[in-house]
Amino acid sequence: MQLKSVVKAVVLASILGSGGVGAEEWSRDAVLNFDTREVLGALGDALAVHDEIPSLEESKFIGRDQEDAKADLDDLVEDAMALFESEAINNLRSQYRELEERIEDQKQKLTKYRTERVLAVEDGRSLGSQLMPGDTLKSYVAVTKEDYDMLIEATEKNIAAYEEETALTLTRMSQALTTIGVDLDPDQLEAMMSSVVGDDIVSMSVVFNAIRDMTTQLAELTEGSGEDLAHAKKYYGMTVVLHRIMAYMQESFIVDVDEKYLPKLTLYRNSARSNIKESKKLMREGGNETTLKNNIQSNKLTISVIDLYADMLKRQRDKVAAAHEVTVREMNVANNTYRTVALSSSVVSMIREGANTFDRLISLQMPDIREFQNEEVREEFRNLTEQLAN
């Protein structure tokens, strides 16, 4: 078996053996596969702290106060939020990220091999290429141009194999998300996942849909409890906690966009503008015109992609912010109702109304994703994402 065939076989076996995309059909239950009993326990713990807050002083030097309780409640909200995550979606996201890293690693190797080929000797294949079947590139030592041609060809095939698996992963993720009402085709999903908020948007979409389903189960549990007001009120109180989970995720998203990502993009834009200004100055002083013009064009591309990126972040932030206003309002209404409810017979309809509210909130912040204009924009977009994530 030739080296390139061995390498390709190893690559494909590695991908498929590490959780490759299957052919099974998705269902809503398969995607939103949270453990109801575990969620009820987490919501009950959060509700107990929620109920404790009014009985505490707002702030005190020694002893437990409302600030302490609210901090504990936030921790419990995070714990409950994690229980709603989809194992299926998370596995696909992890696979997508791993494939991204592998492609980037192979591209760096490809650049290295092409550079080293220029300095290689002209002779034919070297003794270092006589490998036993099963050997890989790790034990291969390139010396001649033909050696590097083999490495380049094998690496290109590796990249193609990884890209094919990436496309399949995006297709499967798109299908899985469609079952919970998030309609993004693979190209739109790739654009979203290439952004710094892609994972957050997916998480909110999954968790909010799981919350919607959990609310339906709470209504059924309330119906099953008969006229037991204590149980009915507890289940309604859990819907208040569910509102709080949604508000928490929305607030975190808005803060990240406003205080972390948009300011960084502004710095990158200012830096690119400074580079353009300096390049023009160097041209006037007699610097290499061709090189400096290329630098100017490169920085102009960077600025245009930064503007595209910032626009995408602002549009999604605005959607989440609009939904957050509704969430806070409905959470306050639900909380007030929870403290005054006196008849178990009215609780079921109130919980079901909460489910309708969650449906509306989900539709309010559905992602609005535009596909990449071309490969050059795609690569610049990914470069910015890498910088923003650091």
SULLIN-V968348 format. One record per helix or strand. SS is the DSSP state (alpha for helix, beta for strand). FROM is the first residue (numbers start at 1). TO is the last residue. Records with the same first field share a line. If there is no record, write none. Layout:
BEGIN
SS=FROM-TO / FROM-TO
END
This chain:
BEGIN
alpha=3-17 / 28-31 / 36-53 / 66-83 / 87-119 / 127-129 / 137-139 / 145-178 / 186-193 / 198-224 / 229-284 / 289-340 / 344-364 / 375-389
beta=121-121 / 144-144
END
